[in-house]
Amino acid sequence: MVWLLPVNLDTIRAYSPLPFALLGMVLAIVGLTGRRRGKPMAVIGVILSCLAIVLSLIMVTLRS
């Protein structure tokens, strides 16, 4: 619902996915360690987090 606020988000929009991608990466790696069920979901989490990190880095470099 942040996009509905009357605030100019152009300065932080490129940086906003990065914390969520890093948190997703940490949680996926924690899910991969140990003897737990759901390792395929953790692998998918790692892949999607890597994709989000790459896309956010592309957004940051294109912004400059």
PDBQT receptor file of N, H, CA, C and O in Angstrom, charges set to zero:
ATOM      1  N   MET A   1       0.811  -1.193   0.000  1.00  0.00    +0.000 N 
ATOM      2  CA  MET A   1       0.000   0.000   0.000  1.00  0.00    +0.000 C 
ATOM      3  C   MET A   1       0.858   1.263   0.000  1.00  0.00    +0.000 C 
ATOM      4  O   MET A   1       0.314   2.367   0.011  1.00  0.00    +0.000 OA
ATOM      5  N   VAL A   2       2.178   1.130  -0.012  1.00  0.00    +0.000 N 
ATOM      6  H   VAL A   2       2.621   0.233  -0.022  1.00  0.00    +0.000 HD
ATOM      7  CA  VAL A   2       3.050   2.289   0.006  1.00  0.00    +0.000 C 
ATOM      8  C   VAL A   2       2.906   3.100  -1.277  1.00  0.00    +0.000 C 
ATOM      9  O   VAL A   2       3.030   4.324  -1.242  1.00  0.00    +0.000 OA
ATOM     10  N   TRP A   3       2.647   2.448  -2.404  1.00  0.00    +0.000 N 
ATOM     11  H   TRP A   3       2.546   1.454  -2.432  1.00  0.00    +0.000 HD
ATOM     12  CA  TRP A   3       2.548   3.154  -3.668  1.00  0.00    +0.000 C 
ATOM     13  C   TRP A   3       1.352   4.096  -3.703  1.00  0.00    +0.000 C 
ATOM     14  O   TRP A   3       1.291   4.965  -4.572  1.00  0.00    +0.000 OA
ATOM     15  N   LEU A   4       0.404   3.953  -2.788  1.00  0.00    +0.000 N 
ATOM     16  H   LEU A   4       0.453   3.247  -2.081  1.00  0.00    +0.000 HD
ATOM     17  CA  LEU A   4      -0.751   4.836  -2.739  1.00  0.00    +0.000 C 
ATOM     18  C   LEU A   4      -0.474   6.122  -1.956  1.00  0.00    +0.000 C 
ATOM     19  O   LEU A   4      -1.280   7.051  -2.000  1.00  0.00    +0.000 OA
ATOM     20  N   LEU A   5       0.637   6.189  -1.250  1.00  0.00    +0.000 N 
ATOM     21  H   LEU A   5       1.292   5.435  -1.214  1.00  0.00    +0.000 HD
ATOM     22  CA  LEU A   5       0.962   7.381  -0.479  1.00  0.00    +0.000 C 
ATOM     23  C   LEU A   5       1.431   8.500  -1.399  1.00  0.00    +0.000 C 
ATOM     24  O   LEU A   5       2.106   8.241  -2.395  1.00  0.00    +0.000 OA
ATOM     25  N   PRO A   6       1.086   9.725  -1.079  1.00  0.00    +0.000 N 
ATOM     26  CA  PRO A   6       1.526  10.848  -1.918  1.00  0.00    +0.000 C 
ATOM     27  C   PRO A   6       2.964  11.260  -1.604  1.00  0.00    +0.000 C 
ATOM     28  O   PRO A   6       3.218  12.387  -1.178  1.00  0.00    +0.000 OA
ATOM     29  N   VAL A   7       3.895  10.338  -1.818  1.00  0.00    +0.000 N 
ATOM     30  H   VAL A   7       3.689   9.423  -2.164  1.00  0.00    +0.000 HD
ATOM     31  CA  VAL A   7       5.301  10.575  -1.515  1.00  0.00    +0.000 C 
ATOM     32  C   VAL A   7       6.111  10.216  -2.761  1.00  0.00    +0.000 C 
ATOM     33  O   VAL A   7       5.790   9.253  -3.459  1.00  0.00    +0.000 OA
ATOM     34  N   ASN A   8       7.143  10.978  -3.033  1.00  0.00    +0.000 N 
ATOM     35  H   ASN A   8       7.404  11.760  -2.467  1.00  0.00    +0.000 HD
ATOM     36  CA  ASN A   8       8.026  10.680  -4.156  1.00  0.00    +0.000 C 
ATOM     37  C   ASN A   8       9.010   9.595  -3.735  1.00  0.00    +0.000 C 
ATOM     38  O   ASN A   8       9.885   9.838  -2.904  1.00  0.00    +0.000 OA
ATOM     39  N   LEU A   9       8.873   8.412  -4.300  1.00  0.00    +0.000 N 
ATOM     40  H   LEU A   9       8.162   8.215  -4.975  1.00  0.00    +0.000 HD
ATOM     41  CA  LEU A   9       9.718   7.281  -3.936  1.00  0.00    +0.000 C 
ATOM     42  C   LEU A   9      10.811   7.002  -4.964  1.00  0.00    +0.000 C 
ATOM     43  O   LEU A   9      11.429   5.937  -4.930  1.00  0.00    +0.000 OA
ATOM     44  N   ASP A  10      11.055   7.931  -5.867  1.00  0.00    +0.000 N 
ATOM     45  H   ASP A  10      10.554   8.796  -5.894  1.00  0.00    +0.000 HD
ATOM     46  CA  ASP A  10      12.039   7.686  -6.921  1.00  0.00    +0.000 C 
ATOM     47  C   ASP A  10      13.448   7.500  -6.380  1.00  0.00    +0.000 C 
ATOM     48  O   ASP A  10      14.252   6.796  -6.991  1.00  0.00    +0.000 OA
ATOM     49  N   THR A  11      13.760   8.112  -5.255  1.00  0.00    +0.000 N 
ATOM     50  H   THR A  11      13.107   8.683  -4.759  1.00  0.00    +0.000 HD
ATOM     51  CA  THR A  11      15.125   8.019  -4.739  1.00  0.00    +0.000 C 
ATOM     52  C   THR A  11      15.415   6.697  -4.044  1.00  0.00    +0.000 C 
ATOM     53  O   THR A  11      16.572   6.280  -3.989  1.00  0.00    +0.000 OA
ATOM     54  N   ILE A  12      14.399   6.026  -3.512  1.00  0.00    +0.000 N 
ATOM     55  H   ILE A  12      13.459   6.364  -3.556  1.00  0.00    +0.000 HD
ATOM     56  CA  ILE A  12      14.641   4.777  -2.782  1.00  0.00    +0.000 C 
ATOM     57  C   ILE A  12      14.077   3.556  -3.483  1.00  0.00    +0.000 C 
ATOM     58  O   ILE A  12      14.264   2.437  -3.006  1.00  0.00    +0.000 OA
ATOM     59  N   ARG A  13      13.395   3.740  -4.598  1.00  0.00    +0.000 N 
ATOM     60  H   ARG A  13      13.243   4.649  -4.986  1.00  0.00    +0.000 HD
ATOM     61  CA  ARG A  13      12.746   2.616  -5.269  1.00  0.00    +0.000 C 
ATOM     62  C   ARG A  13      13.743   1.560  -5.738  1.00  0.00    +0.000 C 
ATOM     63  O   ARG A  13      13.445   0.367  -5.679  1.00  0.00    +0.000 OA
ATOM     64  N   ALA A  14      14.908   1.974  -6.200  1.00  0.00    +0.000 N 
ATOM     65  H   ALA A  14      15.150   2.943  -6.248  1.00  0.00    +0.000 HD
ATOM     66  CA  ALA A  14      15.903   1.010  -6.684  1.00  0.00    +0.000 C 
ATOM     67  C   ALA A  14      16.519   0.215  -5.545  1.00  0.00    +0.000 C 
ATOM     68  O   ALA A  14      16.970  -0.911  -5.753  1.00  0.00    +0.000 OA
ATOM     69  N   TYR A  15      16.544   0.779  -4.352  1.00  0.00    +0.000 N 
ATOM     70  H   TYR A  15      16.178   1.694  -4.183  1.00  0.00    +0.000 HD
ATOM     71  CA  TYR A  15      17.175   0.114  -3.208  1.00  0.00    +0.000 C 
ATOM     72  C   TYR A  15      16.201  -0.702  -2.362  1.00  0.00    +0.000 C 
ATOM     73  O   TYR A  15      16.634  -1.464  -1.499  1.00  0.00    +0.000 OA
ATOM     74  N   SER A  16      14.916  -0.561  -2.587  1.00  0.00    +0.000 N 
ATOM     75  H   SER A  16      14.563   0.058  -3.288  1.00  0.00    +0.000 HD
ATOM     76  CA  SER A  16      13.935  -1.221  -1.716  1.00  0.00    +0.000 C 
ATOM     77  C   SER A  16      13.913  -2.744  -1.798  1.00  0.00    +0.000 C 
ATOM     78  O   SER A  16      13.629  -3.367  -0.775  1.00  0.00    +0.000 OA
ATOM     79  N   PRO A  17      14.191  -3.404  -2.942  1.00  0.00    +0.000 N 
ATOM     80  CA  PRO A  17      14.151  -4.874  -2.941  1.00  0.00    +0.000 C 
ATOM     81  C   PRO A  17      15.347  -5.530  -2.263  1.00  0.00    +0.000 C 
ATOM     82  O   PRO A  17      15.276  -6.700  -1.886  1.00  0.00    +0.000 OA
ATOM     83  N   LEU A  18      16.439  -4.798  -2.105  1.00  0.00    +0.000 N 
ATOM     84  H   LEU A  18      16.497  -3.848  -2.411  1.00  0.00    +0.000 HD
ATOM     85  CA  LEU A  18      17.673  -5.403  -1.610  1.00  0.00    +0.000 C 
ATOM     86  C   LEU A  18      17.566  -5.963  -0.195  1.00  0.00    +0.000 C 
ATOM     87  O   LEU A  18      18.025  -7.085   0.018  1.00  0.00    +0.000 OA
ATOM     88  N   PRO A  19      16.994  -5.266   0.790  1.00  0.00    +0.000 N 
ATOM     89  CA  PRO A  19      16.891  -5.870   2.130  1.00  0.00    +0.000 C 
ATOM     90  C   PRO A  19      16.022  -7.125   2.158  1.00  0.00    +0.000 C 
ATOM     91  O   PRO A  19      16.316  -8.072   2.887  1.00  0.00    +0.000 OA
ATOM     92  N   PHE A  20      14.960  -7.128   1.369  1.00  0.00    +0.000 N 
ATOM     93  H   PHE A  20      14.721  -6.358   0.777  1.00  0.00    +0.000 HD
ATOM     94  CA  PHE A  20      14.088  -8.301   1.339  1.00  0.00    +0.000 C 
ATOM     95  C   PHE A  20      14.774  -9.487   0.675  1.00  0.00    +0.000 C 
ATOM     96  O   PHE A  20      14.582 -10.630   1.089  1.00  0.00    +0.000 OA
ATOM     97  N   ALA A  21      15.570  -9.218  -0.350  1.00  0.00    +0.000 N 
ATOM     98  H   ALA A  21      15.726  -8.289  -0.686  1.00  0.00    +0.000 HD
ATOM     99  CA  ALA A  21      16.304 -10.292  -1.016  1.00  0.00    +0.000 C 
ATOM    100  C   ALA A  21      17.369 -10.875  -0.098  1.00  0.00    +0.000 C 
ATOM    101  O   ALA A  21      17.563 -12.090  -0.062  1.00  0.00    +0.000 OA
ATOM    102  N   LEU A  22      18.059 -10.014   0.641  1.00  0.00    +0.000 N 
ATOM    103  H   LEU A  22      17.902  -9.027   0.612  1.00  0.00    +0.000 HD
ATOM    104  CA  LEU A  22      19.082 -10.510   1.565  1.00  0.00    +0.000 C 
ATOM    105  C   LEU A  22      18.450 -11.300   2.711  1.00  0.00    +0.000 C 
ATOM    106  O   LEU A  22      18.986 -12.330   3.122  1.00  0.00    +0.000 OA
ATOM    107  N   LEU A  23      17.329 -10.831   3.223  1.00  0.00    +0.000 N 
ATOM    108  H   LEU A  23      16.894  -9.995   2.889  1.00  0.00    +0.000 HD
ATOM    109  CA  LEU A  23      16.629 -11.570   4.270  1.00  0.00    +0.000 C 
ATOM    110  C   LEU A  23      16.135 -12.918   3.747  1.00  0.00    +0.000 C 
ATOM    111  O   LEU A  23      16.215 -13.926   4.449  1.00  0.00    +0.000 OA
ATOM    112  N   GLY A  24      15.629 -12.936   2.527  1.00  0.00    +0.000 N 
ATOM    113  H   GLY A  24      15.564 -12.117   1.956  1.00  0.00    +0.000 HD
ATOM    114  CA  GLY A  24      15.202 -14.198   1.925  1.00  0.00    +0.000 C 
ATOM    115  C   GLY A  24      16.349 -15.167   1.736  1.00  0.00    +0.000 C 
ATOM    116  O   GLY A  24      16.191 -16.375   1.914  1.00  0.00    +0.000 OA
ATOM    117  N   MET A  25      17.509 -14.631   1.373  1.00  0.00    +0.000 N 
ATOM    118  H   MET A  25      17.637 -13.649   1.228  1.00  0.00    +0.000 HD
ATOM    119  CA  MET A  25      18.691 -15.477   1.208  1.00  0.00    +0.000 C 
ATOM    120  C   MET A  25      19.115 -16.085   2.540  1.00  0.00    +0.000 C 
ATOM    121  O   MET A  25      19.428 -17.273   2.613  1.00  0.00    +0.000 OA
ATOM    122  N   VAL A  26      19.123 -15.276   3.583  1.00  0.00    +0.000 N 
ATOM    123  H   VAL A  26      18.868 -14.311   3.524  1.00  0.00    +0.000 HD
ATOM    124  CA  VAL A  26      19.500 -15.776   4.908  1.00  0.00    +0.000 C 
ATOM    125  C   VAL A  26      18.520 -16.851   5.370  1.00  0.00    +0.000 C 
ATOM    126  O   VAL A  26      18.941 -17.897   5.863  1.00  0.00    +0.000 OA
ATOM    127  N   LEU A  27      17.244 -16.609   5.220  1.00  0.00    +0.000 N 
ATOM    128  H   LEU A  27      16.902 -15.759   4.819  1.00  0.00    +0.000 HD
ATOM    129  CA  LEU A  27      16.250 -17.594   5.656  1.00  0.00    +0.000 C 
ATOM    130  C   LEU A  27      16.310 -18.873   4.827  1.00  0.00    +0.000 C 
ATOM    131  O   LEU A  27      16.094 -19.962   5.358  1.00  0.00    +0.000 OA
ATOM    132  N   ALA A  28      16.599 -18.755   3.538  1.00  0.00    +0.000 N 
ATOM    133  H   ALA A  28      16.775 -17.870   3.106  1.00  0.00    +0.000 HD
ATOM    134  CA  ALA A  28      16.715 -19.948   2.698  1.00  0.00    +0.000 C 
ATOM    135  C   ALA A  28      17.944 -20.765   3.072  1.00  0.00    +0.000 C 
ATOM    136  O   ALA A  28      17.895 -21.995   3.070  1.00  0.00    +0.000 OA
ATOM    137  N   ILE A  29      19.040 -20.096   3.390  1.00  0.00    +0.000 N 
ATOM    138  H   ILE A  29      19.080 -19.097   3.391  1.00  0.00    +0.000 HD
ATOM    139  CA  ILE A  29      20.245 -20.826   3.805  1.00  0.00    +0.000 C 
ATOM    140  C   ILE A  29      20.026 -21.496   5.146  1.00  0.00    +0.000 C 
ATOM    141  O   ILE A  29      20.494 -22.614   5.362  1.00  0.00    +0.000 OA
ATOM    142  N   VAL A  30      19.327 -20.840   6.044  1.00  0.00    +0.000 N 
ATOM    143  H   VAL A  30      18.946 -19.932   5.869  1.00  0.00    +0.000 HD
ATOM    144  CA  VAL A  30      18.991 -21.470   7.327  1.00  0.00    +0.000 C 
ATOM    145  C   VAL A  30      18.098 -22.688   7.085  1.00  0.00    +0.000 C 
ATOM    146  O   VAL A  30      18.231 -23.704   7.766  1.00  0.00    +0.000 OA
ATOM    147  N   GLY A  31      17.195 -22.582   6.122  1.00  0.00    +0.000 N 
ATOM    148  H   GLY A  31      17.087 -21.756   5.568  1.00  0.00    +0.000 HD
ATOM    149  CA  GLY A  31      16.337 -23.720   5.790  1.00  0.00    +0.000 C 
ATOM    150  C   GLY A  31      17.093 -24.883   5.181  1.00  0.00    +0.000 C 
ATOM    151  O   GLY A  31      16.670 -26.032   5.302  1.00  0.00    +0.000 OA
ATOM    152  N   LEU A  32      18.204 -24.596   4.530  1.00  0.00    +0.000 N 
ATOM    153  H   LEU A  32      18.548 -23.662   4.432  1.00  0.00    +0.000 HD
ATOM    154  CA  LEU A  32      19.007 -25.670   3.926  1.00  0.00    +0.000 C 
ATOM    155  C   LEU A  32      19.869 -26.401   4.943  1.00  0.00    +0.000 C 
ATOM    156  O   LEU A  32      20.195 -27.572   4.748  1.00  0.00    +0.000 OA
ATOM    157  N   THR A  33      20.237 -25.735   6.009  1.00  0.00    +0.000 N 
ATOM    158  H   THR A  33      19.972 -24.784   6.167  1.00  0.00    +0.000 HD
ATOM    159  CA  THR A  33      21.098 -26.370   7.000  1.00  0.00    +0.000 C 
ATOM    160  C   THR A  33      20.275 -27.251   7.931  1.00  0.00    +0.000 C 
ATOM    161  O   THR A  33      19.095 -26.995   8.169  1.00  0.00    +0.000 OA
ATOM    162  N   GLY A  34      20.893 -28.249   8.433  1.00  0.00    +0.000 N 
ATOM    163  H   GLY A  34      21.851 -28.456   8.239  1.00  0.00    +0.000 HD
ATOM    164  CA  GLY A  34      20.226 -29.135   9.373  1.00  0.00    +0.000 C 
ATOM    165  C   GLY A  34      19.428 -30.234   8.689  1.00  0.00    +0.000 C 
ATOM    166  O   GLY A  34      19.415 -30.354   7.464  1.00  0.00    +0.000 OA
ATOM    167  N   ARG A  35      18.775 -31.016   9.502  1.00  0.00    +0.000 N 
ATOM    168  H   ARG A  35      18.785 -30.918  10.497  1.00  0.00    +0.000 HD
ATOM    169  CA  ARG A  35      17.985 -32.143   8.996  1.00  0.00    +0.000 C 
ATOM    170  C   ARG A  35      16.513 -31.785   9.089  1.00  0.00    +0.000 C 
ATOM    171  O   ARG A  35      15.799 -32.241   9.983  1.00  0.00    +0.000 OA
ATOM    172  N   ARG A  36      16.085 -30.979   8.173  1.00  0.00    +0.000 N 
ATOM    173  H   ARG A  36      16.665 -30.608   7.447  1.00  0.00    +0.000 HD
ATOM    174  CA  ARG A  36      14.684 -30.548   8.144  1.00  0.00    +0.000 C 
ATOM    175  C   ARG A  36      14.035 -31.010   6.854  1.00  0.00    +0.000 C 
ATOM    176  O   ARG A  36      14.703 -31.319   5.867  1.00  0.00    +0.000 OA
ATOM    177  N   ARG A  37      12.725 -31.047   6.896  1.00  0.00    +0.000 N 
ATOM    178  H   ARG A  37      12.183 -30.796   7.698  1.00  0.00    +0.000 HD
ATOM    179  CA  ARG A  37      11.986 -31.286   5.662  1.00  0.00    +0.000 C 
ATOM    180  C   ARG A  37      11.827 -29.962   4.936  1.00  0.00    +0.000 C 
ATOM    181  O   ARG A  37      11.970 -28.901   5.544  1.00  0.00    +0.000 OA
ATOM    182  N   GLY A  38      11.537 -30.010   3.672  1.00  0.00    +0.000 N 
ATOM    183  H   GLY A  38      11.420 -30.872   3.178  1.00  0.00    +0.000 HD
ATOM    184  CA  GLY A  38      11.302 -28.805   2.899  1.00  0.00    +0.000 C 
ATOM    185  C   GLY A  38      12.536 -28.216   2.257  1.00  0.00    +0.000 C 
ATOM    186  O   GLY A  38      12.597 -27.014   1.999  1.00  0.00    +0.000 OA
ATOM    187  N   LYS A  39      13.520 -29.059   1.997  1.00  0.00    +0.000 N 
ATOM    188  H   LYS A  39      13.470 -30.035   2.206  1.00  0.00    +0.000 HD
ATOM    189  CA  LYS A  39      14.734 -28.552   1.356  1.00  0.00    +0.000 C 
ATOM    190  C   LYS A  39      14.486 -28.065  -0.070  1.00  0.00    +0.000 C 
ATOM    191  O   LYS A  39      15.125 -27.100  -0.490  1.00  0.00    +0.000 OA
ATOM    192  N   PRO A  40      13.586 -28.688  -0.834  1.00  0.00    +0.000 N 
ATOM    193  CA  PRO A  40      13.317 -28.119  -2.169  1.00  0.00    +0.000 C 
ATOM    194  C   PRO A  40      12.776 -26.694  -2.104  1.00  0.00    +0.000 C 
ATOM    195  O   PRO A  40      13.099 -25.876  -2.965  1.00  0.00    +0.000 OA
ATOM    196  N   MET A  41      11.967 -26.387  -1.107  1.00  0.00    +0.000 N 
ATOM    197  H   MET A  41      11.704 -27.051  -0.407  1.00  0.00    +0.000 HD
ATOM    198  CA  MET A  41      11.465 -25.020  -0.947  1.00  0.00    +0.000 C 
ATOM    199  C   MET A  41      12.606 -24.074  -0.596  1.00  0.00    +0.000 C 
ATOM    200  O   MET A  41      12.615 -22.928  -1.045  1.00  0.00    +0.000 OA
ATOM    201  N   ALA A  42      13.562 -24.533   0.197  1.00  0.00    +0.000 N 
ATOM    202  H   ALA A  42      13.555 -25.464   0.562  1.00  0.00    +0.000 HD
ATOM    203  CA  ALA A  42      14.705 -23.701   0.548  1.00  0.00    +0.000 C 
ATOM    204  C   ALA A  42      15.581 -23.437  -0.670  1.00  0.00    +0.000 C 
ATOM    205  O   ALA A  42      16.108 -22.336  -0.829  1.00  0.00    +0.000 OA
ATOM    206  N   VAL A  43      15.740 -24.434  -1.527  1.00  0.00    +0.000 N 
ATOM    207  H   VAL A  43      15.312 -25.329  -1.398  1.00  0.00    +0.000 HD
ATOM    208  CA  VAL A  43      16.517 -24.251  -2.757  1.00  0.00    +0.000 C 
ATOM    209  C   VAL A  43      15.824 -23.236  -3.664  1.00  0.00    +0.000 C 
ATOM    210  O   VAL A  43      16.479 -22.374  -4.251  1.00  0.00    +0.000 OA
ATOM    211  N   ILE A  44      14.515 -23.339  -3.775  1.00  0.00    +0.000 N 
ATOM    212  H   ILE A  44      13.983 -24.039  -3.298  1.00  0.00    +0.000 HD
ATOM    213  CA  ILE A  44      13.753 -22.366  -4.564  1.00  0.00    +0.000 C 
ATOM    214  C   ILE A  44      13.904 -20.976  -3.954  1.00  0.00    +0.000 C 
ATOM    215  O   ILE A  44      14.000 -19.989  -4.684  1.00  0.00    +0.000 OA
ATOM    216  N   GLY A  45      13.926 -20.889  -2.632  1.00  0.00    +0.000 N 
ATOM    217  H   GLY A  45      13.848 -21.691  -2.040  1.00  0.00    +0.000 HD
ATOM    218  CA  GLY A  45      14.140 -19.611  -1.958  1.00  0.00    +0.000 C 
ATOM    219  C   GLY A  45      15.501 -19.016  -2.267  1.00  0.00    +0.000 C 
ATOM    220  O   GLY A  45      15.618 -17.806  -2.462  1.00  0.00    +0.000 OA
ATOM    221  N   VAL A  46      16.535 -19.855  -2.313  1.00  0.00    +0.000 N 
ATOM    222  H   VAL A  46      16.440 -20.838  -2.155  1.00  0.00    +0.000 HD
ATOM    223  CA  VAL A  46      17.872 -19.376  -2.665  1.00  0.00    +0.000 C 
ATOM    224  C   VAL A  46      17.892 -18.860  -4.099  1.00  0.00    +0.000 C 
ATOM    225  O   VAL A  46      18.456 -17.801  -4.374  1.00  0.00    +0.000 OA
ATOM    226  N   ILE A  47      17.283 -19.601  -5.004  1.00  0.00    +0.000 N 
ATOM    227  H   ILE A  47      16.825 -20.462  -4.781  1.00  0.00    +0.000 HD
ATOM    228  CA  ILE A  47      17.262 -19.197  -6.414  1.00  0.00    +0.000 C 
ATOM    229  C   ILE A  47      16.517 -17.878  -6.595  1.00  0.00    +0.000 C 
ATOM    230  O   ILE A  47      16.994 -16.985  -7.296  1.00  0.00    +0.000 OA
ATOM    231  N   LEU A  48      15.355 -17.755  -5.969  1.00  0.00    +0.000 N 
ATOM    232  H   LEU A  48      14.968 -18.480  -5.399  1.00  0.00    +0.000 HD
ATOM    233  CA  LEU A  48      14.582 -16.522  -6.104  1.00  0.00    +0.000 C 
ATOM    234  C   LEU A  48      15.265 -15.345  -5.420  1.00  0.00    +0.000 C 
ATOM    235  O   LEU A  48      15.183 -14.215  -5.901  1.00  0.00    +0.000 OA
ATOM    236  N   SER A  49      15.933 -15.599  -4.312  1.00  0.00    +0.000 N 
ATOM    237  H   SER A  49      16.000 -16.517  -3.921  1.00  0.00    +0.000 HD
ATOM    238  CA  SER A  49      16.665 -14.523  -3.641  1.00  0.00    +0.000 C 
ATOM    239  C   SER A  49      17.850 -14.067  -4.482  1.00  0.00    +0.000 C 
ATOM    240  O   SER A  49      18.127 -12.870  -4.560  1.00  0.00    +0.000 OA
ATOM    241  N   CYS A  50      18.549 -14.998  -5.108  1.00  0.00    +0.000 N 
ATOM    242  H   CYS A  50      18.324 -15.971  -5.044  1.00  0.00    +0.000 HD
ATOM    243  CA  CYS A  50      19.646 -14.622  -6.009  1.00  0.00    +0.000 C 
ATOM    244  C   CYS A  50      19.119 -13.798  -7.181  1.00  0.00    +0.000 C 
ATOM    245  O   CYS A  50      19.740 -12.812  -7.579  1.00  0.00    +0.000 OA
ATOM    246  N   LEU A  51      17.993 -14.194  -7.726  1.00  0.00    +0.000 N 
ATOM    247  H   LEU A  51      17.488 -14.995  -7.403  1.00  0.00    +0.000 HD
ATOM    248  CA  LEU A  51      17.381 -13.443  -8.815  1.00  0.00    +0.000 C 
ATOM    249  C   LEU A  51      16.997 -12.031  -8.362  1.00  0.00    +0.000 C 
ATOM    250  O   LEU A  51      17.206 -11.064  -9.094  1.00  0.00    +0.000 OA
ATOM    251  N   ALA A  52      16.442 -11.917  -7.170  1.00  0.00    +0.000 N 
ATOM    252  H   ALA A  52      16.272 -12.702  -6.575  1.00  0.00    +0.000 HD
ATOM    253  CA  ALA A  52      16.061 -10.608  -6.643  1.00  0.00    +0.000 C 
ATOM    254  C   ALA A  52      17.285  -9.733  -6.394  1.00  0.00    +0.000 C 
ATOM    255  O   ALA A  52      17.243  -8.527  -6.636  1.00  0.00    +0.000 OA
ATOM    256  N   ILE A  53      18.373 -10.331  -5.912  1.00  0.00    +0.000 N 
ATOM    257  H   ILE A  53      18.406 -11.310  -5.715  1.00  0.00    +0.000 HD
ATOM    258  CA  ILE A  53      19.603  -9.557  -5.693  1.00  0.00    +0.000 C 
ATOM    259  C   ILE A  53      20.163  -9.071  -7.020  1.00  0.00    +0.000 C 
ATOM    260  O   ILE A  53      20.567  -7.914  -7.131  1.00  0.00    +0.000 OA
ATOM    261  N   VAL A  54      20.194  -9.924  -8.015  1.00  0.00    +0.000 N 
ATOM    262  H   VAL A  54      19.865 -10.864  -7.924  1.00  0.00    +0.000 HD
ATOM    263  CA  VAL A  54      20.709  -9.534  -9.329  1.00  0.00    +0.000 C 
ATOM    264  C   VAL A  54      19.850  -8.419  -9.926  1.00  0.00    +0.000 C 
ATOM    265  O   VAL A  54      20.377  -7.433 -10.440  1.00  0.00    +0.000 OA
ATOM    266  N   LEU A  55      18.537  -8.576  -9.857  1.00  0.00    +0.000 N 
ATOM    267  H   LEU A  55      18.109  -9.377  -9.439  1.00  0.00    +0.000 HD
ATOM    268  CA  LEU A  55      17.657  -7.552 -10.419  1.00  0.00    +0.000 C 
ATOM    269  C   LEU A  55      17.768  -6.229  -9.667  1.00  0.00    +0.000 C 
ATOM    270  O   LEU A  55      17.718  -5.163 -10.279  1.00  0.00    +0.000 OA
ATOM    271  N   SER A  56      17.918  -6.290  -8.358  1.00  0.00    +0.000 N 
ATOM    272  H   SER A  56      17.959  -7.156  -7.860  1.00  0.00    +0.000 HD
ATOM    273  CA  SER A  56      18.056  -5.039  -7.608  1.00  0.00    +0.000 C 
ATOM    274  C   SER A  56      19.392  -4.364  -7.906  1.00  0.00    +0.000 C 
ATOM    275  O   SER A  56      19.461  -3.136  -7.954  1.00  0.00    +0.000 OA
ATOM    276  N   LEU A  57      20.451  -5.142  -8.107  1.00  0.00    +0.000 N 
ATOM    277  H   LEU A  57      20.395  -6.139  -8.068  1.00  0.00    +0.000 HD
ATOM    278  CA  LEU A  57      21.737  -4.543  -8.493  1.00  0.00    +0.000 C 
ATOM    279  C   LEU A  57      21.662  -3.930  -9.881  1.00  0.00    +0.000 C 
ATOM    280  O   LEU A  57      22.271  -2.890 -10.135  1.00  0.00    +0.000 OA
ATOM    281  N   ILE A  58      20.923  -4.563 -10.780  1.00  0.00    +0.000 N 
ATOM    282  H   ILE A  58      20.429  -5.408 -10.575  1.00  0.00    +0.000 HD
ATOM    283  CA  ILE A  58      20.719  -3.983 -12.098  1.00  0.00    +0.000 C 
ATOM    284  C   ILE A  58      19.943  -2.668 -11.990  1.00  0.00    +0.000 C 
ATOM    285  O   ILE A  58      20.271  -1.693 -12.667  1.00  0.00    +0.000 OA
ATOM    286  N   MET A  59      18.925  -2.645 -11.146  1.00  0.00    +0.000 N 
ATOM    287  H   MET A  59      18.659  -3.437 -10.596  1.00  0.00    +0.000 HD
ATOM    288  CA  MET A  59      18.154  -1.419 -10.959  1.00  0.00    +0.000 C 
ATOM    289  C   MET A  59      19.014  -0.299 -10.385  1.00  0.00    +0.000 C 
ATOM    290  O   MET A  59      18.876   0.858 -10.783  1.00  0.00    +0.000 OA
ATOM    291  N   VAL A  60      19.896  -0.636  -9.458  1.00  0.00    +0.000 N 
ATOM    292  H   VAL A  60      20.008  -1.576  -9.136  1.00  0.00    +0.000 HD
ATOM    293  CA  VAL A  60      20.763   0.384  -8.849  1.00  0.00    +0.000 C 
ATOM    294  C   VAL A  60      21.761   0.917  -9.881  1.00  0.00    +0.000 C 
ATOM    295  O   VAL A  60      22.004   2.122  -9.939  1.00  0.00    +0.000 OA
ATOM    296  N   THR A  61      22.335   0.032 -10.688  1.00  0.00    +0.000 N 
ATOM    297  H   THR A  61      22.137  -0.947 -10.640  1.00  0.00    +0.000 HD
ATOM    298  CA  THR A  61      23.327   0.494 -11.663  1.00  0.00    +0.000 C 
ATOM    299  C   THR A  61      22.683   1.286 -12.794  1.00  0.00    +0.000 C 
ATOM    300  O   THR A  61      23.299   2.216 -13.314  1.00  0.00    +0.000 OA
ATOM    301  N   LEU A  62      21.468   0.944 -13.185  1.00  0.00    +0.000 N 
ATOM    302  H   LEU A  62      20.968   0.188 -12.763  1.00  0.00    +0.000 HD
ATOM    303  CA  LEU A  62      20.797   1.703 -14.245  1.00  0.00    +0.000 C 
ATOM    304  C   LEU A  62      20.313   3.049 -13.746  1.00  0.00    +0.000 C 
ATOM    305  O   LEU A  62      20.125   3.975 -14.536  1.00  0.00    +0.000 OA
ATOM    306  N   ARG A  63      20.110   3.167 -12.452  1.00  0.00    +0.000 N 
ATOM    307  H   ARG A  63      20.262   2.415 -11.811  1.00  0.00    +0.000 HD
ATOM    308  CA  ARG A  63      19.642   4.426 -11.887  1.00  0.00    +0.000 C 
ATOM    309  C   ARG A  63      20.733   5.481 -11.939  1.00  0.00    +0.000 C 
ATOM    310  O   ARG A  63      20.437   6.667 -12.084  1.00  0.00    +0.000 OA
ATOM    311  N   SER A  64      21.981   5.072 -11.822  1.00  0.00    +0.000 N 
ATOM    312  H   SER A  64      22.221   4.108 -11.704  1.00  0.00    +0.000 HD
ATOM    313  CA  SER A  64      23.102   6.029 -11.785  1.00  0.00    +0.000 C 
ATOM    314  C   SER A  64      23.410   6.627 -13.124  1.00  0.00    +0.000 C 
ATOM    315  O   SER A  64      24.324   7.444 -13.240  1.00  0.00    +0.000 OA
TER     316      SER A  64
